[in-house]
Amino acid sequence: MWSFIKKFIDHPPPSTTKVQKDIVEKFSRNSSYESWNKEDLIQRILELEKVSKVKKREHPDEVIDLKKDKKAKKQKTFDFSKYNTRFIALRFAYLGWNYNGLAIQKDPTPLPTIEGTIIEALNKCKLVPSITPQEFEFSRCGRTDKGVSAMNQVISLRVRSNLTDEEQKDPRNDHKEIQYVAILNQLLPDDIRISAVCLRPPNSFDARFSCEYRHYKYLFHKDGLDLDRMQKAAKLYEGEHDFRNFCKLDGSKQITNYNRTMISANIKHVYNDFYCFDLIGSAFLWHQVRCMTAILFLVGQGLEEPTLIEKMLDVTSMPQKPMYEMASDIPLLLYDCKFPAMEWQKANLNDYKSVKYGKAVSALALDYHLKATVVEIFKNTLPTSDIEFSGKTRINLGDGKGKVVTDYEKMLDRQVMATVEEVNSKYLERKKRNPKKK
C-alpha cells in the first residue's frame, strides 16, 4: 500500500485532472507520507477518488463547481395544474414486428410496446402528467399482440390544452390549439405514426366501448392453397357463434361468454399472388383471428373439410378445443376500427414538418422493399426444389416455414385442451395460493 501511494504521488497517471495534480503536488511538497498513519492515508485516498468522479468537460483541466453543476441539472417541475386540459381521440398506425404488442405490460419485456412508446412521447412533450394511463382517462380500441400491425388504431385520453373549456367548443379556435399530430410524430419512431386527431369526440366517447366493429386482414400467399375451398369455409364463420375453440383461453379474464358476432368473412385478392382473410366483427377473443386463419389453411391445403368449422363452432358436441398451431403473427393487421361520425383532423400536408415525417415513412417503405428485393435475389441464386418433403406434410402457418409432421392427424381425432370451466377454476386456485402472482 505504501509503495502504491508513493508511486501515484511520484508518477501520477496521464488522465489525472488538474485538481488531482494540485493535491498530489501539495502532498509531495508539504507532507511526509512515510510518516502518515492509516486514517490519514485513507482520508486522502477518499478525497482523490471523489475528485476523480467529477464529470469531464471539453477542457480536462477545468475545475468544476459541484454545487453549480448539480443546480444546473435540476429541472424545473412542470405544473400541470396551471394548464387547461381536453379530452381527445388519436388515430394512429404502426408496424408491429418490432414491439411486444400494443398494451403496456406489467412485467418488463425485451421489446417495447406501442402503447408504452406513445405514452412516453406524450409525457416527454408534457401533454400528459405521467406514464400511468389511469391518470389521464386512457382507453384503447383493440388490443393487438406481439408482431401484429394496425392501420387505423384509436386511443382516447385527456391531454394538456392551450384553450379554455369554452374556446375548445368552437372549431374556429382549433388553429390556436396544440398541434398534437405534428408534435407527437416528431417524437415517435418511424414505424408508429399518428394520422389524425379528433378534438371533440362524441359525448361519453370511449375508444374501446364506442367502437362499432373491428376489421382485420390476414395476408397470405396462395401457393399450395385452394382459394375456393377457403372461401366456402370462411363464410361459415359469419353470424353469432361461440368461438371458444378458436381462441386462447385466459383464466385471468374469467370469461364465461365466448359468443362473438362476425359481420363478414371472405377471402380477397390483395395483389399479385397475395390474398387475405378479410374479417369484420363486433369484438374478438384472444388470438381468435390467428386461430380462425389456421383452420382455413388446413382446409385450403385439403387436410380438412370446410365442414370442420361447423363442427368446431358446435360447442355442445365439441366443448373442448382440439390442440393445433395457430397462424403466424406477422401477416395479421388490424385494418380499421369503425366509430360513429367524428371530426377527424389530419395534419397539414403542406406543412414542412408533416412533409418531413411523411418522407420518413416513405423511406421506411423503400428500405423494406429493397430488403425484400435483395432476399428475392438471394433466394434465386440458391438451388431450390419444387418437391415437397417426401412422406411428410408441411402444415401452412402463414410464415412460409410452417410445421412439418410425419403423419397428419385429423382435427377431430386430436387430444383436446381443458374446458373453459377447468381453466377458470385452476386460475382461481393458483391465485388463492399465490395472491401476488397472475
C-alpha positions as CSV (number, residue, x, y, z in Angstrom):
1,M,0.0,0.0,0.0
2,W,2.8,2.4,0.9
3,S,4.5,1.7,-2.4
4,F,1.3,2.3,-4.3
5,I,0.8,5.7,-2.6
6,K,4.4,6.7,-3.3
7,K,4.1,5.6,-6.9
8,F,0.9,7.6,-7.5
9,I,2.4,10.8,-6.0
10,D,5.8,10.5,-7.8
11,H,4.3,9.4,-11.1
12,P,0.6,10.3,-11.5
13,P,-1.3,8.7,-14.4
14,P,-1.8,10.8,-17.7
15,S,-5.5,11.0,-17.1
16,T,-5.1,12.8,-13.7
17,T,-7.0,16.0,-13.6
18,K,-5.6,19.4,-12.7
19,V,-7.3,19.3,-9.3
20,Q,-5.8,15.8,-8.6
21,K,-2.3,17.1,-9.7
22,D,-2.6,20.1,-7.4
23,I,-3.5,17.8,-4.4
24,V,-0.6,15.4,-5.3
25,E,1.8,18.3,-5.6
26,K,0.7,19.7,-2.2
27,F,1.1,16.3,-0.6
28,S,4.5,15.8,-2.1
29,R,5.7,19.2,-1.1
30,N,4.3,19.7,2.3
31,S,3.8,16.1,3.6
32,S,6.0,13.3,4.6
33,Y,3.7,10.5,3.6
34,E,6.0,7.8,5.1
35,S,5.1,9.1,8.5
36,W,1.3,9.2,7.9
37,N,-0.9,7.0,9.9
38,K,-3.5,4.7,8.4
39,E,-6.5,7.0,9.0
40,D,-4.8,10.0,7.2
41,L,-3.9,7.9,4.2
42,I,-7.5,6.6,3.8
43,Q,-8.9,10.1,4.1
44,R,-6.5,11.4,1.3
45,I,-7.4,8.4,-0.9
46,L,-11.1,9.1,-0.5
47,E,-10.5,12.8,-1.4
48,L,-8.7,11.8,-4.6
49,E,-11.5,9.3,-5.5
50,K,-14.1,11.9,-5.0
51,V,-12.3,14.4,-7.3
52,S,-11.8,11.7,-10.0
53,K,-15.6,11.1,-10.2
54,V,-16.2,14.7,-11.3
55,K,-17.5,14.7,-14.9
56,K,-15.0,15.7,-17.5
57,R,-15.8,18.7,-19.7
58,E,-14.4,19.6,-23.1
59,H,-11.4,21.1,-21.3
60,P,-10.0,18.4,-19.0
61,D,-8.2,20.9,-16.8
62,E,-11.4,22.8,-16.0
63,V,-12.2,22.9,-12.3
64,I,-15.9,22.2,-11.8
65,D,-18.1,23.8,-9.2
66,L,-20.1,20.8,-8.0
67,K,-22.9,22.8,-6.4
68,K,-23.4,24.8,-9.6
69,D,-23.3,21.7,-11.7
70,K,-25.9,20.0,-9.6
71,K,-28.2,23.1,-9.7
72,A,-27.9,23.2,-13.5
73,K,-29.0,19.5,-13.7
74,K,-32.1,20.1,-11.6
75,Q,-35.0,20.6,-13.9
76,K,-38.0,22.7,-13.1
77,T,-41.1,20.7,-12.3
78,F,-43.9,21.1,-14.9
79,D,-47.0,22.1,-13.0
80,F,-50.0,20.6,-14.9
81,S,-52.5,22.3,-12.5
82,K,-51.7,25.6,-14.2
83,Y,-52.9,24.4,-17.6
84,N,-56.3,23.5,-19.2
85,T,-57.0,20.0,-20.4
86,R,-59.3,18.5,-23.0
87,F,-60.5,15.0,-23.9
88,I,-59.4,13.9,-27.4
89,A,-59.1,10.8,-29.6
90,L,-56.0,10.0,-31.6
91,R,-55.9,7.7,-34.7
92,F,-52.6,6.0,-35.5
93,A,-50.9,3.2,-37.4
94,Y,-47.9,1.0,-36.5
95,L,-45.8,-1.9,-37.8
96,G,-45.9,-4.5,-35.0
97,W,-42.9,-6.7,-35.5
98,N,-40.5,-4.5,-33.5
99,Y,-42.8,-4.4,-30.5
100,N,-44.1,-6.6,-27.8
101,G,-47.7,-5.9,-28.7
102,L,-49.9,-2.8,-28.2
103,A,-50.7,-2.7,-24.5
104,I,-48.2,-1.8,-21.7
105,Q,-47.0,-5.0,-19.9
106,K,-47.0,-5.2,-16.1
107,D,-43.6,-7.0,-16.2
108,P,-40.6,-5.8,-18.1
109,T,-40.3,-7.3,-21.6
110,P,-37.3,-7.5,-24.0
111,L,-39.2,-5.3,-26.6
112,P,-41.1,-2.1,-26.0
113,T,-44.8,-1.9,-26.5
114,I,-46.6,0.5,-28.9
115,E,-48.7,2.0,-26.1
116,G,-45.7,2.5,-23.9
117,T,-43.8,4.2,-26.7
118,I,-46.7,6.6,-27.4
119,I,-47.3,7.4,-23.7
120,E,-43.6,8.1,-23.2
121,A,-43.8,10.6,-26.2
122,L,-46.9,12.2,-24.7
123,N,-45.2,12.6,-21.3
124,K,-42.0,13.9,-22.9
125,C,-43.7,16.8,-24.5
126,K,-45.8,17.4,-21.4
127,L,-49.2,16.5,-22.9
128,V,-49.9,14.1,-20.0
129,P,-48.8,14.3,-16.4
130,S,-47.2,10.9,-16.1
131,I,-46.8,7.5,-17.8
132,T,-49.6,6.0,-15.8
133,P,-52.6,5.6,-18.2
134,Q,-55.2,5.7,-15.4
135,E,-54.3,9.3,-14.6
136,F,-55.4,10.7,-17.9
137,E,-58.6,8.7,-18.8
138,F,-56.7,6.5,-21.3
139,S,-58.6,3.9,-23.4
140,R,-57.6,1.8,-26.5
141,C,-59.8,0.5,-29.2
142,G,-58.4,-3.0,-29.9
143,R,-55.6,-4.8,-28.2
144,T,-53.1,-6.4,-30.7
145,D,-50.5,-9.0,-29.8
146,K,-46.8,-9.1,-30.4
147,G,-45.9,-8.8,-34.1
148,V,-49.4,-7.7,-35.2
149,S,-49.7,-4.3,-37.0
150,A,-52.5,-1.8,-37.3
151,M,-53.6,0.8,-39.8
152,N,-56.3,2.7,-38.0
153,Q,-56.0,2.0,-34.3
154,V,-57.6,4.6,-31.9
155,I,-57.0,5.7,-28.4
156,S,-58.9,8.3,-26.3
157,L,-57.3,10.3,-23.5
158,R,-57.2,13.7,-21.6
159,V,-54.3,16.0,-22.6
160,R,-53.0,19.5,-22.0
161,S,-54.6,22.3,-24.0
162,N,-53.9,25.8,-24.9
163,L,-57.6,26.7,-24.9
164,T,-60.2,27.3,-22.2
165,D,-63.2,24.9,-21.9
166,E,-65.3,27.5,-23.8
167,E,-62.8,28.1,-26.5
168,Q,-62.4,24.3,-27.1
169,K,-66.1,24.1,-28.1
170,D,-65.6,26.5,-31.1
171,P,-63.9,24.9,-34.2
172,R,-62.7,28.4,-35.2
173,N,-60.2,28.2,-32.3
174,D,-58.7,25.0,-33.5
175,H,-55.7,26.7,-35.1
176,K,-54.7,28.0,-31.7
177,E,-54.6,24.6,-30.2
178,I,-51.5,22.5,-29.6
179,Q,-50.6,20.7,-32.9
180,Y,-50.9,17.2,-31.3
181,V,-50.3,15.2,-34.5
182,A,-47.2,17.1,-35.6
183,I,-45.6,17.2,-32.2
184,L,-46.1,13.5,-31.5
185,N,-44.8,12.4,-34.9
186,Q,-41.6,14.3,-34.2
187,L,-41.0,12.2,-31.1
188,L,-42.3,8.8,-32.2
189,P,-40.2,6.2,-34.3
190,D,-41.0,6.0,-38.0
191,D,-42.9,2.7,-37.6
192,I,-45.5,4.4,-35.3
193,R,-47.4,7.3,-36.9
194,I,-50.3,9.5,-35.6
195,S,-52.6,10.0,-38.6
196,A,-55.4,12.2,-37.2
197,V,-56.9,13.8,-34.0
198,C,-60.5,14.4,-33.0
199,L,-60.6,17.4,-30.8
200,R,-64.3,17.0,-29.9
201,P,-65.3,13.3,-29.6
202,P,-69.0,12.4,-29.1
203,N,-70.3,12.6,-25.5
204,S,-69.3,9.6,-23.4
205,F,-66.8,8.5,-26.0
206,D,-64.5,5.6,-25.1
207,A,-62.1,4.2,-27.7
208,R,-62.9,0.7,-26.6
209,F,-66.6,0.7,-26.0
210,S,-67.6,3.2,-28.6
211,C,-66.2,1.1,-31.4
212,E,-68.9,-0.4,-33.6
213,Y,-66.7,-3.1,-35.2
214,R,-63.1,-4.1,-35.9
215,H,-61.8,-5.0,-39.4
216,Y,-58.9,-7.5,-39.6
217,K,-56.9,-8.7,-42.6
218,Y,-54.6,-11.7,-42.6
219,L,-52.2,-11.7,-45.6
220,F,-51.0,-14.9,-47.2
221,H,-49.5,-16.3,-50.4
222,K,-51.8,-18.5,-52.5
223,D,-49.1,-21.2,-53.0
224,G,-50.5,-24.6,-52.3
225,L,-53.9,-23.4,-51.2
226,D,-57.3,-24.0,-52.7
227,L,-58.9,-20.5,-52.5
228,D,-62.4,-21.7,-53.4
229,R,-62.4,-24.2,-50.5
230,M,-61.1,-21.4,-48.2
231,Q,-63.9,-19.0,-49.3
232,K,-66.5,-21.7,-48.7
233,A,-65.1,-22.3,-45.2
234,A,-64.7,-18.6,-44.4
235,K,-68.4,-18.0,-44.9
236,L,-69.2,-20.5,-42.1
237,Y,-67.7,-18.1,-39.6
238,E,-70.3,-15.4,-40.3
239,G,-73.0,-14.7,-37.7
240,E,-73.0,-15.1,-33.9
241,H,-71.2,-18.2,-32.7
242,D,-69.4,-19.5,-29.6
243,F,-65.7,-19.2,-30.6
244,R,-64.1,-20.9,-27.6
245,N,-62.5,-23.4,-29.9
246,F,-61.0,-20.6,-32.0
247,C,-59.1,-18.7,-29.3
248,K,-56.5,-19.0,-26.5
249,L,-58.3,-19.4,-23.1
250,D,-57.2,-17.0,-20.5
251,G,-58.1,-17.9,-16.9
252,S,-57.1,-14.4,-15.6
253,K,-60.0,-12.9,-17.5
254,Q,-62.6,-15.3,-16.1
255,I,-64.5,-15.2,-19.4
256,T,-67.6,-17.3,-19.5
257,N,-69.3,-15.9,-22.6
258,Y,-67.4,-16.7,-25.8
259,N,-70.2,-15.6,-28.2
260,R,-69.0,-13.2,-30.8
261,T,-70.6,-11.9,-34.0
262,M,-68.7,-12.0,-37.3
263,I,-70.3,-9.5,-39.7
264,S,-68.4,-10.7,-42.8
265,A,-65.7,-13.3,-43.6
266,N,-64.1,-13.6,-47.0
267,I,-61.0,-14.5,-49.0
268,K,-60.0,-11.4,-51.0
269,H,-57.3,-10.7,-53.5
270,V,-54.6,-8.1,-52.4
271,Y,-52.0,-8.0,-55.2
272,N,-50.1,-10.5,-57.4
273,D,-50.2,-13.9,-55.7
274,F,-51.1,-12.4,-52.3
275,Y,-54.6,-12.7,-50.8
276,C,-56.1,-12.0,-47.4
277,F,-58.6,-13.5,-45.0
278,D,-60.8,-10.4,-44.6
279,L,-62.8,-10.4,-41.4
280,I,-65.1,-7.9,-39.8
281,G,-66.6,-8.5,-36.3
282,S,-68.0,-6.5,-33.4
283,A,-65.4,-7.9,-30.9
284,F,-62.8,-10.6,-30.8
285,L,-61.2,-13.0,-28.3
286,W,-57.5,-13.5,-27.6
287,H,-55.7,-14.9,-30.7
288,Q,-59.1,-15.5,-32.4
289,V,-58.2,-14.3,-35.9
290,R,-55.0,-16.3,-35.9
291,C,-56.8,-19.5,-34.8
292,M,-59.6,-19.0,-37.4
293,T,-56.9,-18.5,-40.1
294,A,-55.0,-21.6,-39.1
295,I,-58.1,-23.8,-39.7
296,L,-58.7,-22.1,-43.0
297,F,-55.2,-23.0,-44.1
298,L,-55.9,-26.7,-43.2
299,V,-59.0,-26.5,-45.4
300,G,-57.1,-24.8,-48.2
301,Q,-54.4,-27.5,-48.1
302,G,-57.0,-30.2,-48.4
303,L,-56.1,-31.6,-45.0
304,E,-59.6,-30.8,-43.6
305,E,-63.1,-30.3,-45.0
306,P,-64.8,-26.9,-44.8
307,T,-67.5,-28.6,-42.5
308,L,-64.8,-28.9,-39.8
309,I,-65.6,-25.2,-38.9
310,E,-69.3,-26.0,-38.3
311,K,-68.3,-28.9,-36.0
312,M,-65.9,-26.7,-34.0
313,L,-68.5,-24.0,-33.6
314,D,-70.9,-26.5,-32.1
315,V,-69.6,-26.4,-28.6
316,T,-72.3,-28.8,-27.4
317,S,-70.7,-31.7,-29.4
318,M,-67.2,-30.2,-29.1
319,P,-66.9,-28.4,-25.7
320,Q,-63.1,-28.6,-25.7
321,K,-60.6,-27.1,-28.1
322,P,-58.5,-29.6,-30.1
323,M,-54.8,-29.0,-30.0
324,Y,-53.5,-27.2,-33.0
325,E,-50.9,-24.5,-34.0
326,M,-52.3,-21.0,-34.7
327,A,-51.2,-18.9,-37.7
328,S,-48.1,-16.6,-37.5
329,D,-48.5,-13.1,-36.0
330,I,-46.6,-11.0,-38.7
331,P,-49.2,-11.2,-41.5
332,L,-52.1,-10.1,-39.3
333,L,-53.1,-6.5,-39.2
334,L,-56.0,-4.5,-37.6
335,Y,-57.0,-2.8,-40.8
336,D,-59.7,-0.5,-39.4
337,C,-61.9,0.4,-36.5
338,K,-65.4,1.8,-37.1
339,F,-66.8,4.6,-34.9
340,P,-69.8,6.9,-35.1
341,A,-69.3,10.0,-37.2
342,M,-66.3,12.0,-35.8
343,E,-64.4,15.2,-36.7
344,W,-61.1,13.7,-37.6
345,Q,-58.4,16.3,-38.4
346,K,-55.3,15.3,-40.3
347,A,-52.0,17.2,-40.2
348,N,-51.5,19.9,-42.8
349,L,-49.8,18.0,-45.6
350,N,-48.3,21.2,-46.9
351,D,-46.6,21.9,-43.6
352,Y,-42.8,21.3,-43.7
353,K,-42.8,19.1,-40.6
354,S,-45.6,17.0,-41.9
355,V,-43.8,16.6,-45.2
356,K,-40.6,15.7,-43.4
357,Y,-42.1,13.0,-41.3
358,G,-44.2,11.7,-44.2
359,K,-41.0,11.3,-46.2
360,A,-39.6,9.3,-43.2
361,V,-42.4,6.7,-43.7
362,S,-41.6,6.6,-47.5
363,A,-38.0,6.0,-46.7
364,L,-39.0,3.2,-44.3
365,A,-41.2,1.6,-47.0
366,L,-38.3,1.8,-49.6
367,D,-36.0,0.2,-47.0
368,Y,-38.2,-2.8,-46.7
369,H,-38.8,-3.0,-50.4
370,L,-35.1,-3.0,-51.1
371,K,-34.5,-5.7,-48.4
372,A,-37.3,-7.8,-49.9
373,T,-35.7,-7.5,-53.4
374,V,-32.3,-8.4,-52.0
375,V,-33.8,-11.5,-50.3
376,E,-35.6,-12.5,-53.6
377,I,-32.3,-12.3,-55.5
378,F,-30.6,-14.2,-52.7
379,K,-33.3,-17.0,-53.0
380,N,-32.9,-17.2,-56.8
381,T,-29.1,-17.7,-56.6
382,L,-29.5,-20.8,-54.4
383,P,-30.6,-24.3,-55.6
384,T,-34.3,-24.9,-54.9
385,S,-36.7,-27.7,-55.4
386,D,-40.5,-27.8,-56.1
387,I,-40.8,-31.2,-54.5
388,E,-42.4,-31.1,-51.0
389,F,-41.0,-33.2,-48.1
390,S,-41.1,-36.8,-49.1
391,G,-43.6,-38.7,-47.0
392,K,-44.2,-35.8,-44.7
393,T,-46.7,-32.9,-44.5
394,R,-45.9,-29.3,-44.1
395,I,-48.8,-27.5,-42.3
396,N,-49.1,-23.9,-43.6
397,L,-49.0,-21.4,-40.7
398,G,-48.6,-18.3,-42.8
399,D,-45.0,-17.7,-42.1
400,G,-43.5,-19.6,-45.1
401,K,-42.0,-22.3,-42.9
402,G,-45.0,-24.0,-41.4
403,K,-44.8,-27.1,-39.3
404,V,-43.6,-30.4,-40.7
405,V,-45.3,-33.6,-39.5
406,T,-44.8,-37.2,-40.5
407,D,-48.4,-38.2,-40.2
408,Y,-51.1,-35.6,-40.3
409,E,-53.7,-36.2,-37.6
410,K,-57.3,-35.1,-38.3
411,M,-58.6,-32.4,-36.0
412,L,-61.5,-34.5,-34.6
413,D,-59.0,-37.2,-33.6
414,R,-56.7,-35.0,-31.7
415,Q,-56.2,-34.6,-28.0
416,V,-58.3,-31.7,-26.5
417,M,-57.4,-29.0,-24.0
418,A,-59.1,-28.3,-20.7
419,T,-62.6,-26.9,-20.7
420,V,-63.4,-23.2,-20.1
421,E,-64.6,-24.1,-16.6
422,E,-61.5,-26.0,-15.8
423,V,-59.2,-23.2,-17.0
424,N,-61.1,-20.6,-14.9
425,S,-61.2,-22.8,-11.8
426,K,-57.4,-23.6,-12.0
427,Y,-56.6,-20.0,-12.3
428,L,-58.6,-19.1,-9.2
429,E,-56.9,-21.9,-7.3
430,R,-53.5,-20.6,-8.2
431,K,-54.4,-17.1,-7.3
432,K,-55.7,-18.2,-4.0
433,R,-52.4,-20.0,-3.2
434,N,-50.3,-17.1,-4.6
435,P,-52.3,-13.9,-4.4
436,K,-49.4,-11.8,-5.8
437,K,-48.9,-13.9,-8.9
438,K,-51.1,-13.6,-12.0
